[in-house]
Amino acid sequence: MYIDALMHICYIEFITKGAYMRTTIILNDKVYKALRIRAAESGETVSALVEDAVKEQVLEDLGDLQSVKERENEPAIDFKVFVKELRADGLI
């Protein structure tokens, strides 16, 4: 099922704050039905629910990227060496 939705993405570098873009997304029929029911029950629009979900995912991704950046200088541990250490310590 195709849905025309207004999307406001959190990437301020790419889209001016407050600007909206009309786009088409493709969803499984059952997912779309659940989304319509949720929108009706909450009094929100389908577009608002989709936008909120996208924003949440973007923020989660940004958090993950920040964590990776903070840990980029940590030494890498070879998995096989790590398993040997666990065995030597009697942990596995």
DAWO-V38651 format. One record per residue. OMEGA is omega in whole degrees, -180 to 180 (none if undefined). NEAR is the number of other C-alpha atoms within 12 Angstrom. Layout:
omega=OMEGA near=NEAR
omega=OMEGA near=NEAR
//
This chain:
omega=180 near=13
omega=179 near=14
omega=169 near=23
omega=-176 near=20
omega=173 near=23
omega=-176 near=23
omega=173 near=29
omega=-175 near=28
omega=-176 near=28
omega=-180 near=25
omega=-177 near=19
omega=179 near=14
omega=-174 near=8
omega=-176 near=13
omega=179 near=14
omega=-179 near=13
omega=179 near=14
omega=180 near=14
omega=-180 near=15
omega=179 near=19
omega=176 near=18
omega=-177 near=15
omega=177 near=17
omega=175 near=15
omega=-180 near=19
omega=180 near=15
omega=171 near=18
omega=-178 near=13
omega=-179 near=13
omega=177 near=12
omega=179 near=17
omega=179 near=22
omega=178 near=17
omega=179 near=16
omega=178 near=25
omega=179 near=23
omega=180 near=17
omega=179 near=19
omega=-180 near=18
omega=-179 near=15
omega=-176 near=13
omega=-177 near=13
omega=177 near=14
omega=176 near=17
omega=175 near=22
omega=180 near=28
omega=-179 near=28
omega=179 near=25
omega=179 near=27
omega=179 near=31
omega=179 near=26
omega=180 near=21
omega=179 near=19
omega=179 near=22
omega=180 near=20
omega=179 near=17
omega=179 near=17
omega=180 near=19
omega=177 near=17
omega=179 near=15
omega=179 near=16
omega=177 near=16
omega=178 near=14
omega=180 near=14
omega=178 near=14
omega=178 near=13
omega=178 near=14
omega=-180 near=13
omega=-179 near=12
omega=-176 near=11
omega=-173 near=12
omega=-179 near=11
omega=177 near=9
omega=179 near=10
omega=178 near=7
omega=178 near=10
omega=177 near=11
omega=-176 near=10
omega=-179 near=10
omega=177 near=10
omega=-180 near=12
omega=178 near=15
omega=178 near=15
omega=179 near=15
omega=178 near=15
omega=178 near=13
omega=180 near=12
omega=179 near=11
omega=180 near=10
omega=-178 near=9
omega=174 near=10
omega=none near=10
//
